[in-house]
Amino acid sequence: MTSIPLIGEAVAVAAEPRLAGAKIGVVTFPGTLDDRDAARAVRLAGATAVPLWHADSELGDVDAVIIPGGFSYGDYLRAGAISRFAPLMSKIIDAANSEAKLPVLGICNGFQILTESHLLPGSMIKNDHLKFICRDQTLRVENANTAWTVDYTDGQEIIVPLKNQDGQYIADEKTLDALEAEGRVVFRYVGFNPNGSRRDIAGISNAAGNVVGLMPHPEHAVEAGFGPEAGLSGSAGEPRDTDGLGFFTSVLTKIVGGDK
């Protein structure tokens, strides 16, 4: 019988010793809620989580960056609209667009910030039902070749928690057609569209595949006993509580130069 770690005890699941030196930055803005969860997911994947503050002037020597969920600046003006102008965001934008193509993952509010900063196209608006929603959500992996999805397979279905109020992804038809044609729709909602997002889109990438944004929260599905229950998708009794861990192991695979 597999023992479940005590609360507060992060036990890395990645056995690769060469992954231990990887440093993943986790950005905190005023109003960020899930930075500790993201840092824990990084540690469980086998890397070192590096705290980054929105007002920092330098990224340091991190190998990737996660912009976690929450309500940065209280979602004033628009969700992510103020955070886009934080000093650290200019460094993240430059690094993501550089030849080095720094891997960047935006989760929920982080996704909103990525669209506001134009690292990803489109925008996020209020859910079509105008209510906050929190549920376990089935996603289909549409592109398993990004920096954050190489440990999944195309067409794989995973379950991760979702919680949002401004989660409806929108873009004009030309942009949506381009995303589809270029394989930049990375995740799609399955069985239920929780917020009215166009074409059931749950997550997208930039053209290079190093920047990914999605509304659901993979960092809440990384540890046995503390994630989604079986039965929402897949066979009854199948463990689904670590379906989100692949995001964090995927970027490590990319960092160390592993090929899929």
N, C-alpha and C positions, 0 to 999 in steps of 0.2 A: 504494500500500500504506500502510495506516494505521500509524503508528509507535506502539509501546507505551511509555508513560512509564517511566523508570527507577524502581526501588524507592525509595520515599521522596519521589517527586516527584508532587504532587497537581495535576492540571490540570483546572480547572473545565470542565464541559461545557455549563453554562447560559450562553447568550450574552446574556441579558437584562441590561443594565447596571443596571436598577432593583433587581435581586435582590441585588446586591453588598452593600447595606447591611443585609440581613437578618441577625439574630443568633440562632443556635440554641444553647441551653444543653445541655451534655452532662454528666450527673451522674456523679460517681465516689463509690462506697462502698468501704469496706474489702472486698477480694475481687472487685471489678469487674474484668472481663477485656477487655471489648470497647469501652471508652470511646474509645480511640484510633482504632479502626476506625470507630466512629460519627462521630467528629469528621472523619475523612478523607472519609467519605461526604458530610457536610455541605459540606465544601470543594469536593468534586467536583461537587456540585449547584450551586455558585456562591454560597454564603452563607458567613458567618463563624461558626466554631465557638467557643463560649465555655465554657471549663472551669468546672464548678460542683462544689463539694465538699459532701459530705453534711452537714457541720456548719455550713455557711454559714447565716447568719440572713436573708439577702435573696437574691432571684432576680436583682436588677438589672433591666436594660432588655431582657432577651431577648424574642424574638418567639415562641418555641416552646421546648419542652424534650424531650430524649430521655433516657430511663432505659435504659441499655444492659444487655447480658447479663453473666453472670459467676456468682459464688457469694458474694453479699454476706454478710458475717459468717459465711462458711463454711456457709451454709444451716442454721445451728443453729436449733433449735426447729422451724421450717419455712422453706422457701425464701421469702425476702422478709419474714419475720415481724418481724425486728428492724429492718430498714431502714425499714419503715413509720413508725417512731417517730423517725426522724432529723429534726433541726430543719428542714432544707430541705424535707422532704416536706410539712410543714404549710403552707408557702408555696405549694408546687406544687398541693396539694389546693384551697387557697383560690382560686388563680388559675384553675385548671381549672373550678371551679364558679362563678366570678364572671360578671358580664355580659360581660366581655371574652372569656371562654371560651378561655383560653390553650391552644393545641394541645399535647398531650402524647402521646408515643409510648413505649410500654414494650416492649422486645424481650427475650424469654426471661426471664431473672431480673427484668427490668423489668416484664414482664407479671405475674409472680408478685407483685411489689411493688404493682402497681396493684390486684390483687384483694385483697391484704392491707389496702390503704388504703381499700378500698371505692369507689375511683373506677370500678372495673369489677366486675360481679357474678361469682359463682362462685368456684372455687378450683382450685389446681393440686396434684396429688398424684403419687406415683411412677408412672413408666411401667408399663403393665399387664404388661410382660414383665420388669420389675424390673432393667433394664440400661440403661446409658448408650448412647445411639444418636447416630451422626454420619453424615449422608448428604445428598446433594442431594435436595430435596423439591419435588414439583410442588404448587402451590397454585392454587385457582380464586378469582378476585376476585368476591366476592358483593355487595359494596357499594362502588361507585366514587364515592361522594358524601361521604366523610369528608374531614377535613382532610389525611389522609395517603394518600389513594387517588385523588384527582381526576385524576391523570395516567394512570390506568388506565381500562379499560372493564369494565362488568359482564360477567361470564362469561369474562374473559381469564384464560388460564393462564400462570403464571410459575414459574420454578424458582429457588429460593434454598436455601442450605445450612441444615441443621437440626442442632442438637447439644443434647441435653438428657437429664436423668435424672428430673427432676420435671416432665414435660411433659404429663401427662394432665389435660386440662381437664374439670372436673366441675361440675355444678349440678343442682338439683332440676328435675323435669319442668316445673313452672310457670315457672321462670326460663328454661329452654331454649325453651319455647313462646313466651314473651314476646320473647326475642331473635330468634327466627325471624320472628314476626309483625311486629316493629318494624323489620326489616331491619338488625339490629345484629350479625348474623354477617357479618363482613367478609371472612374467608378460610376456605376449607375445604380439607382435605387431599384430593388426587386420586390414585387408583390404589393408595394404601397409607396406612393410618392408622398412624403410627410409634409412637404412645404410648397408644392406647386412648381418646383424647379423645371425649367424647360427641358424637354426630352428626357426627363427622369435623371438628369445629370447630378451626381453627388460629388464629383471631384474632377479636376482637369489639371493639365500640365502646360508648361511653356513648350516651345518648339524643341528645345534641347533636351527636355525631360529631366532637368535637374531641379526645377521648381514645380512643386505639386501642392495644390490646395484642395481641401475637402471639408464638408460640413460635419459629418459624424466624427466621433472621438475614438480613434484606435488606442490611445493611451489608457483608456478605461477598460481595455480587454487584453491585458498582457500577463495576467497572473492567475494561476489555477485557484478556483474558489472565489474569485472576485470579479467575474465578468458575466457576459450574457449566458443564460441557461440554454440547454439543448432543447430542440423541438421547434424553434422558430423556422429553421431551415435545416435540411439534412435529416438523417435518420434519428429516431428517438434515442436519447441517451448518449448521443455523440457530444463529446466535450467541445464547447465553443468559446470558453472563457479566455482563451489566449489568441483568438483570431487576429487581434490587432498587432501582435508582437512582430509580425513580418515586416511592418513598416520600418521598424527600428533595426532589425537585423539586415534588411535589404540595403539600407544606406551604408552599413558597415561593410557589407559585401562589395559595394561599389568603391568605398574608400580604399580598401586593401587591393583593389584591382581584380576582384574575382569576376569571372565570366559566367554567364548563366548557362 
